[in-house]
Amino acid sequence: MAFHSVKRPLKVAIIGAGIGGLAAAVALRQRGFEVALYERSQELGEVGAGLQIGPNGVKVLRALGLEDELMRNAFEPFSIMSVTWDEGRLRFCQPLKAIARQKYGAPYMSAYRPDLHNMLRRATGDTPLTLGANCIGADTVGGTAVACFADGTSAEADVVIGADGIRSAIRAQHFGDGAPRFTEMMAWRAIVPMDCVPERIGPNGEVAVRHGEYFGWIGPNGHVICYPIGVNGDKLNIFGGHVTEQWVEESWSVPSSREELIAAKAGWNEALLDMFRHVEHIFKWGIYDRDPLPQWSRGRVTLLGDAAHPTMPTLAQGANMAIEDGFVLARLLARHTDDVEAALRAYPAERKPRTDWVTLKSREQFANNRKASPPPFVDRTWLFVNDVVREEGALTPA
Ligand SMILES: Cc1cc2nc3c(=O)[nH]c(=O)nc-3n(C[C@H](O)[C@H](O)[C@H](O)COP(=O)(O)OP(=O)(O)OC[C@H]3O[C@@H](n4cnc5c(N)ncnc54)[C@H](O)[C@@H]3O)c2cc1C
């Protein structure tokens, strides 16, 4: 009598249930893997702020079957407009909604971070999630991946993915490259109701601000980005970037006040300061990144998202890259089920040209923002057009 060996699905343990960890869980489940999530926090959640999802990220969410839900929960800004910091004069205005689908194959969206996070959590279905699981390291032991937690417990799997953010314990263990670099930028994050946005700005009100517009101000010592979020774009997300040599707070995110923000932007356009006067809850963040790593995988352990490639937010691509990582990793694991370590070697080889580009270009954009006459925004077209869903193999920047 012939016996057929029944292959069990590969088991994947994901450390960290942020946007990157959850998106990876959805992608892996879609390919039939058995997934378990481990999150350090006692409660699952995301910071109450906005997030831009580029066409490249939307295309991955589409492949995961989540585009319709995203469209119901996020907003599609009409255009991107830039005005001068002092007079509010128009620098440029580029259509977004009218061209994104045709030019990039998917819309450019803005979302409330907790909405995206909740959407991904729902999409993981009955994937087991252990809260309060503080991972202290992961290793390959005798052909098995083992994650260890601070309470003395451990979890075994075929693969462990460190999606544990910029201060990743797994990255420190395997690729210990010291503390992240303070980028000389901090940012305030706040949300105001859309009805406090002026209809016209600039001398004599020459610039019309339509409802649903994304607009930015570049000035001395920083830039301010405002974009609509919420189902109907009924709230305005404010990102107030500020150049400072030192981040003196111990924490990376601390409560602030509208007065502090207004004081930092003294002399900026009155319409902008007026919007700041409507801010109720506000936090400030130190912005950190790291140099690209030469390698992200060791044995059966790998990294994903900010753990692998933390990035300045100036190109709004960190979470997009995390979402892409999970999709590509799931595809490679599905291709190499018999050789997990080969899949984990192929994964950074495929991803790094893209994520290195984003890290370095995000720094370049920050440097440009500080120039007296900022050059045009770094062109992200190739990133949007060459998407990881369609393409296989390393996507090398044009
Ligand atoms: C001000 C600002 C604005 C931004 N705007 C954008 C934008 O518009 N678009 C965009 O694409 N990106 C943006 N980003 C970047 C984006 O926020 C990050 O790239 C993204 O959140 C990374 O997701 P992640 O899941 O890899 O990491 P995180 O979101 O950091 O998630 C890591 C998770 O792991 C958990 N964890 C940590 N350590 C452990 C441990 N030891 N054990 C278990 N669990 C652990 C954490 O609690 C957390 O839940 C912005 C960033 C900032 C700071």
The ligand as an SDF file (V2000), in Angstrom:
LIG
                    3D

 53 58  0  0  0  0  0  0  0  0999 V2000
    5.4680   61.3920   11.7850 C   0  0  0  0  0  0  0  0  0  0  0  0
    5.4350   60.1900   10.8890 C   0  0  0  0  0  0  0  0  0  0  0  0
    4.6300   60.1930    9.7540 C   0  0  0  0  0  0  0  0  0  0  0  0
    4.6250   59.0800    8.9020 C   0  0  0  0  0  0  0  0  0  0  0  0
    3.8330   59.1010    7.7790 N   0  0  0  0  0  0  0  0  0  0  0  0
    3.8520   58.0410    6.9420 C   0  0  0  0  0  0  0  0  0  0  0  0
    3.0180   58.0430    5.7680 C   0  0  0  0  0  0  0  0  0  0  0  0
    2.2680   58.9870    5.4970 O   0  0  0  0  0  0  0  0  0  0  0  0
    3.0740   56.9410    4.9370 N   0  0  0  0  0  0  0  0  0  0  0  0
    3.8830   55.8700    5.2110 C   0  0  0  0  0  0  0  0  0  0  0  0
    3.9080   54.9070    4.4200 O   0  0  0  0  0  0  0  0  0  0  0  0
    4.6620   55.8280    6.3230 N   0  0  0  0  0  0  0  0  0  0  0  0
    4.6570   56.8890    7.1890 C   0  0  0  0  0  0  0  0  0  0  0  0
    5.4230   56.8410    8.3210 N   0  0  0  0  0  0  0  0  0  0  0  0
    6.2350   55.6420    8.6060 C   0  0  0  0  0  0  0  0  0  0  0  0
    5.3790   54.5390    9.2290 C   0  0  0  0  0  0  0  0  0  0  0  0
    4.7190   55.0370   10.3660 O   0  0  0  0  0  0  0  0  0  0  0  0
    6.2360   53.3370    9.6240 C   0  0  0  0  0  0  0  0  0  0  0  0
    7.1190   53.0170    8.5910 O   0  0  0  0  0  0  0  0  0  0  0  0
    5.3460   52.1250    9.9240 C   0  0  0  0  0  0  0  0  0  0  0  0
    4.4960   52.3840   11.0030 O   0  0  0  0  0  0  0  0  0  0  0  0
    6.1980   50.8970   10.2110 C   0  0  0  0  0  0  0  0  0  0  0  0
    5.3680   49.8210   10.5470 O   0  0  0  0  0  0  0  0  0  0  0  0
    5.9710   48.5510   11.2950 P   0  0  0  0  0  0  0  0  0  0  0  0
    4.8180   47.6360   11.4930 O   0  0  0  0  0  0  0  0  0  0  0  0
    7.1800   48.0690   10.5840 O   0  0  0  0  0  0  0  0  0  0  0  0
    6.4990   49.1120   12.6860 O   0  0  0  0  0  0  0  0  0  0  0  0
    5.6640   49.7520   13.9580 P   0  0  0  0  0  0  0  0  0  0  0  0
    4.5110   50.4980   13.4180 O   0  0  0  0  0  0  0  0  0  0  0  0
    6.6800   50.4060   14.7480 O   0  0  0  0  0  0  0  0  0  0  0  0
    5.1110   48.4340   14.6660 O   0  0  0  0  0  0  0  0  0  0  0  0
    5.9510   47.6210   15.4370 C   0  0  0  0  0  0  0  0  0  0  0  0
    5.0890   46.8090   16.3930 C   0  0  0  0  0  0  0  0  0  0  0  0
    5.9260   45.8940   17.0980 O   0  0  0  0  0  0  0  0  0  0  0  0
    5.6490   45.9780   18.4860 C   0  0  0  0  0  0  0  0  0  0  0  0
    6.8890   45.6140   19.1850 N   0  0  0  0  0  0  0  0  0  0  0  0
    7.9890   46.3860   19.3410 C   0  0  0  0  0  0  0  0  0  0  0  0
    8.9220   45.7130   20.0240 N   0  0  0  0  0  0  0  0  0  0  0  0
    8.4050   44.5100   20.2980 C   0  0  0  0  0  0  0  0  0  0  0  0
    8.9020   43.3720   20.9820 C   0  0  0  0  0  0  0  0  0  0  0  0
   10.1270   43.3650   21.5110 N   0  0  0  0  0  0  0  0  0  0  0  0
    8.1190   42.2580   21.0920 N   0  0  0  0  0  0  0  0  0  0  0  0
    6.8760   42.2630   20.5400 C   0  0  0  0  0  0  0  0  0  0  0  0
    6.3460   43.3210   19.8850 N   0  0  0  0  0  0  0  0  0  0  0  0
    7.1050   44.4260   19.7620 C   0  0  0  0  0  0  0  0  0  0  0  0
    5.2130   47.4000   18.7130 C   0  0  0  0  0  0  0  0  0  0  0  0
    4.4620   47.5410   19.8960 O   0  0  0  0  0  0  0  0  0  0  0  0
    4.3920   47.6660   17.4470 C   0  0  0  0  0  0  0  0  0  0  0  0
    3.0660   47.2450   17.5910 O   0  0  0  0  0  0  0  0  0  0  0  0
    5.4360   57.9500    9.1970 C   0  0  0  0  0  0  0  0  0  0  0  0
    6.2240   57.9380   10.3480 C   0  0  0  0  0  0  0  0  0  0  0  0
    6.2230   59.0520   11.1960 C   0  0  0  0  0  0  0  0  0  0  0  0
    7.0850   59.0140   12.4360 C   0  0  0  0  0  0  0  0  0  0  0  0
  1  2  1  0
  2  3  1  0
  2 52  2  0
  3  4  2  0
  4  5  1  0
  4 50  1  0
  5  6  2  0
  6  7  1  0
  6 13  1  0
  7  8  2  0
  7  9  1  0
  9 10  1  0
 10 11  2  0
 10 12  1  0
 12 13  2  0
 13 14  1  0
 14 15  1  0
 14 50  1  0
 15 16  1  0
 16 17  1  0
 16 18  1  0
 18 19  1  0
 18 20  1  0
 20 21  1  0
 20 22  1  0
 22 23  1  0
 23 24  1  0
 24 25  2  0
 24 26  1  0
 24 27  1  0
 27 28  1  0
 28 29  2  0
 28 30  1  0
 28 31  1  0
 31 32  1  0
 32 33  1  0
 33 34  1  0
 33 48  1  0
 34 35  1  0
 35 36  1  0
 35 46  1  0
 36 37  1  0
 36 45  1  0
 37 38  2  0
 38 39  1  0
 39 40  1  0
 39 45  2  0
 40 41  1  0
 40 42  2  0
 42 43  1  0
 43 44  2  0
 44 45  1  0
 46 47  1  0
 46 48  1  0
 48 49  1  0
 50 51  2  0
 51 52  1  0
 52 53  1  0
M  END
$$$$
